[in-house]
Amino acid sequence: MKLLGVIANCAKERAPAVVARLRAKADQLGLKLLADSATAALMGVASSASPCDVVRQADTVMVLGGDGSMLRAVRELDGRDVPVIGVNLGSLGFMTSVTENDLERALDCLMRNDYTTSLRTMLDCSVIRNGCAEGTFRALNDAVIACGARVGTLRMSVDGQVAGDCVCDGLIVSTPTGSTGHSLSAGGPVLSPTSPAMVVTLICPHTLSNRPLVLSNDSTVEIAVVERAVGAKLTVDGQVGQALEIGDVVRVRRSPAGVRFIHLPGYDYFSVLRQKLHWRGSNV
């Protein structure tokens, strides 16, 4: 690795100290850094680039922050095959698998190519209005269709077959990576991060028979806003999206682009579940 891109959430309280440690360790290793302007200011260096240029020029991108920071960095990748490693400066940090204390070890591992990667599926989401695409988005976590201030009816189709009309507060289409996010909070299952699947979970459905639906990630899911969904909105990864109108269709399918996450030796996904979600077995 010749050039490490660095994007930090500079609003985090610990960001200045961690960025200083990063620069000191990089200098020790002879590793060249390229940071966005806010991160470069924290480092005390004059040279910087836009986040887009950071991910375009770097061999690897290191994100300092939480899961929201990772999601923003992945959106900047825009499908480029550049591996990403996250250092957790937040509280939950499912995607930022490196702890703050392991920062120096992470840089050593990167220089020795001593790490593993996992390829994460992404979703392409399109809003179809009157037969035309009104907006396109890419999701690493999920696409959430919220019905607005009152309950609405959403018609779900899978590969052209109508699955049913859902009277609910909304609907979530999630990747395996996003299955531990909003979908889990709405009662959805946990999917292994590299599973070839997606999950559809309703939000507050007006029925006792609803269950989350796990689909092949080769499926195409369409959600039509049928009625009563005044103020409906599509939100992608909790950060971008657009308002929806009655008659709009949200089309979700697997993206041809994915993203590679870097993990240090000893990384264990189920250990993350135990630590972050307090996953427990039987106390026998």
N, C-alpha and C positions, 0 to 999 in steps of 0.2 A: 504494500500500500504506500503510495507516494503522497497523496493529498487527502486529508480528513476534513470533511465538511462539518461544521458545528452550528447548530441552531439551538439556542437556549430560550427558555421562558424567563425573561429577565425580571418578571414581576415576582418570581418566587424568592422568598426571603434568603434562602441558602445559595441562590444563583451566583452572586459575586465571589463567594469563597470557593465554590466548586469550579467556576470558570478559571479562577486564579490557579487552582491545583492542576487543572487540565493543561493550561499553558505551560506551567513549570515542568510537568511530566513530558509533554510533547517536545519541549526544548531539550530535555535530557535524552530523549530517544532520537532526536534529529528528525522529528515528524513535522511536516508542513501542515498548517491549519488554514482553512478558509472559512470565515464566519460571516453571518449576516451582520448588518450594521449595528444593531442593538447589542449583539453578543460581542462584536469587535470592540465596542466602546467599553464594555465591562472588562475585556481583556487588556485594554490599554494599548491597542494596536491601531494604526491608521488605516491599513488596508481592509476592505470589506467588500461584500457583494450582496445583491438581493437574494432572498431565500431561493428564488428560482434559479439564479446563477450558481448558488452553492450546490444545489442538488444536480445541476447540469455538469459541473466541472469536477466534483469530488469523486474519488474512488469508493468511498464509504461515507455515510452521513451519521453523525452522532447527535442525538436529540437529548437535551437536558431539560427535564420538566416532568409532566405527567402524561396520561393517555391523550388528553386534548392536544398537547404539543405534538405527540406522535401523529395524530390524525391530520393536523395541519401540515406537517412535514411530508407525509405521504401524499397529500393532495398536491403539494408542490412538485412531487416527483412526476405526476401526470403520466404514469405508465413507464417511466424509465427504469431499467433494470439496475438500480443502484441499491446495494444492501443497506439496511438501517439498523442501528443499535440505539436503544433507549436507556438513559440513566435516570432513575426515578428520583425526582425532587418533590413529589407530591405525596399523597396518602395511599391511594389504592394502587395504581400503576400495574395493570395487567400486561400492557404492551411494553412498558419500560422495565425490562427484566433484570437490569443491572442496578444494584443498590449504590447509593452515593459512596459508601465505604469501599466499594469495589472498583472505583473509577480508574485508579492507577493499574490495577490488575487487568482491567478491560483493555487499556491501551497496550500493555505488554502482549496480551493475547492477540490483538489485532496485528501488531507488528510481526508476530510469529506465525500468523495464519492459524492460530490454535483456537478454533471456534467451530460451531455448527450453525447451519441456517435452516429456517423453516419457511416454505413458500406459502403465503397466505392468499386465499381467494379474495377477489374483489367483485363488486356488483356494478353493472352499468344500469342507470335509472333514467328513463325518459318520460316526460310529461307529454301526452298526446292530446291535442285539443283540435277538434274538427278535422281529424285526420292528419294533422301536421305536428311535428315535434316542436314544442314550445320551450323546452329546457332539457338539458342533459347533465347528469351528475354521476360521479363515481364514488362508491361507498366501500370503505374497509370494514366498518362495523354494521351499519344498518340503514335501511330506508324506512322512515316512519310516516305513515299517513294519519294525521290527526283530524278528527271530524269537526273540530271547532268547539264553540260554546255549548252545543247541544248534540245529542246522539244522532248518528247518521247511518245510512245504509251504504255499504260497500259491496260491490259484486266482484268476487274473485274468480279468475279463470286460470287454469294451469294447462299450458301447451294447447290452448284453443278450446279446452273443455271447461264449461262452467262448473265451478266447485260449489257455488252457493252464494246467496245474499246474506251478508253479515250485518246485523243491527248491533252497533258497538260504538265505542268512543274513538276507535282507531285500529290500526293494523300495523304490524312490524314485519318486515322481511329482513332477516339477519343472516350474515355470514357465520361460519364457525367462530371466527375471531370475535364477532359481536354477540355471540350467544350468551356471554356472561355479562352483557350490558342490559339495555332496556328490555330485551326479550326475556331474560331471566327474571327480571322484576315483575313482568307481566305473566309469569308462570310457565315460560318456555324451558326447554331442556338445555343442558350444557352439551355442546358438541366439541369433540376433539378438534384442535385448531386446524389440522390438515385434512379433516373429513371432506369427502367430495359431496357436500350437501349444503342446503340452505334451510332455514326454518321460518315458517309463517306463524305468528302469534297474534291473536286478537287482544285488544285493550278493552277491558270491561265489557265483554259481550253480554247481550241481554238474552242469555240462554244458560241452561245448566249442563248442556251436552257438549259444549265447545272443548276441543283439545288442540294444542299446537300441532302443526303439520310439518313433518320433515320431508323435504323433497330432494331429488337429485339436483346437483348444481348444473346439470345440463337442461333443466327445465326453464321455461319462460313463464313468469307470473305476471298477470295483468290485474290491476285493481281499478275498477271503475267507480267513480263517485256517482251514486244513483240518485239519492234524494236526501233532503233534510240536513245536509252537511254544510250549513252556512258558516263560513270562516275556516273551511278545511285548508290544510296545508301539508305539503311534503317537506320533511326535514331529513337531510342526509348527514349521517355521522354527527348529528346534534349541532352542526355548524353552518350548513348552507341549505338552500331549498327555495321553494316558491309557493305562492298561494294557489289553491285549486278551486275550480268551479264545477258546478253540477255538469256531468257529462264528460269531464276529463278522465283520462285513463293513464295510470302510472304503470309503465312496463318495466319489469325488473328481470335481468338475466345476468349470468356470469360474465364478467369482463374478460377479454383476452389478455388484459394486463393483470399481473399479481404484484405482490411486494415480498421481498425477502427480509426476514428478521434475523439478526445475528444473536446467538446465544453463547454464553461462555461455557467452558467445560463444567459439567456438573449440573447444568440447568435441568429442572424437572417440572413439567407443567402441572402435575398433580400436587407437587409441593406448593406451587403458587396458589392452587385452589384451596389447599388447607390453610395457608397463611392469610390469603386475602378474603376468602369467603367463609372461613372457619368450617371447612368441609370436615366432617367427622364420620367415622364408621361406628359400628355398634360397640358399646362399652361392655364387653363380655370378659 
